[in-house]
Amino acid sequence: MNTACERDSDAAIRQWHWAVLRRSLRLVLDGRTSPDTRGEIVRWLMSDREGPFSFATCCRLEGVAPQAMRERLVQRLSRQGLADDAHRRCAARGPAPVARGGPYG
């Protein structure tokens, strides 16, 4: 049985995942972000690495397919003229699988 403390802790961890994802997306889409910072974020976004705060983990906890999010992000970066490295990395992955549920699928 989960205690109130455990539930609060789970909610706090999930909020941190959402905050990391939201901030990263906001920065990568902001034309004022430095190329070095944008490159670092793009490497995180395109990484296949799994871990507690990997891009894939943050997406899955929000009910979003990571590859679908990457593709949407590259499209938006392209419209803003910011898609150089991100587009090449995402295109090399191939199309996203069909998402099942979640807010974007």
N, C-alpha and C positions, 0 to 999 in steps of 0.2 A: 504494500500500500504506500502510495506517495504521500509524503507529509507536505504541509503548506510550504515549508522551507525548500523542499526539493522542487516543487512546482514553481516557486518564485525564482529559484536558481535556473531552472530550464528556460523560463521566460526571459530572464536576463541574458542568458547565453544566446538565445535566438535573436534578441534585440541587437546584440553586438554583431552577429552575422549580418543582419539587415543593415546596420549602420555602416559596416565595412563595404558591403556591396553598393549601397546607395552613394556613399562618398566617392568610391572609385569610379562609378559611372558618371557622376556629376563632374568630377575632375577631368576624366578622359574626353568628355564632350565639350568642355569649356575651352574655347579658343585661346584663352589667356594662359592656360596651363603650359609650362615649359615643355619643350620636346623631350628632355630627359625624364621628367616626371611622367609624361604621357607614355613614353616608351616603357618605363618600369611598370605602369599599370597595364599596358597592352600585354606585356610578357606574363603578368599574373593572370589576365583574362584568358589568354590563349594556352596557358600551361595545362598539361594533362596530369600534373602532380595532384595527388590527393592528400588532404590533411585537414585539420580542424577548421582552418580559415582559408582553404583553397577556394578559388572562384566556383568550382563545381559544387563544393559543399554548401557554400552560401546560396547558390541558385537553388539547389535541391531543397534546402530548408524552406525556401520561399515558394516551392511548388513549380519552379521554372526549369525547363530543360536547358542545361548549360549551352549546348551547341546552338539551339534556337536563339538564345539570348545573344550569343556571339554574332550570329548572322544579322539579327536586328540591329545590333550595335554597329556593325560594319556598314550597314545600309545608311544608318544615321550619320556616321562619320563621313561617309562618301558625300552625302548631301551637304555637309558642312565643309568639305574640302580637307578633311583631317585623316583620311583613311589609308594612307600609304602602307605602313608596315602591318597594321591590323588587317587590312583586306587581304594581303598576301598570305598571312598566317591562317586566316579563317578559310580562304579558298582552298588551301592545301588540305584541309580537314575533310572536305566533301560536304554534302548536304546533311542537315540535321535530321535525326529520326523524328517521326511523328510524336509530338508531345501528348501525354495522357493526363488530362486534367490540369489543374493549376490555373492561375490567372492569365497565362499567355498561351494556353494550348487547348 
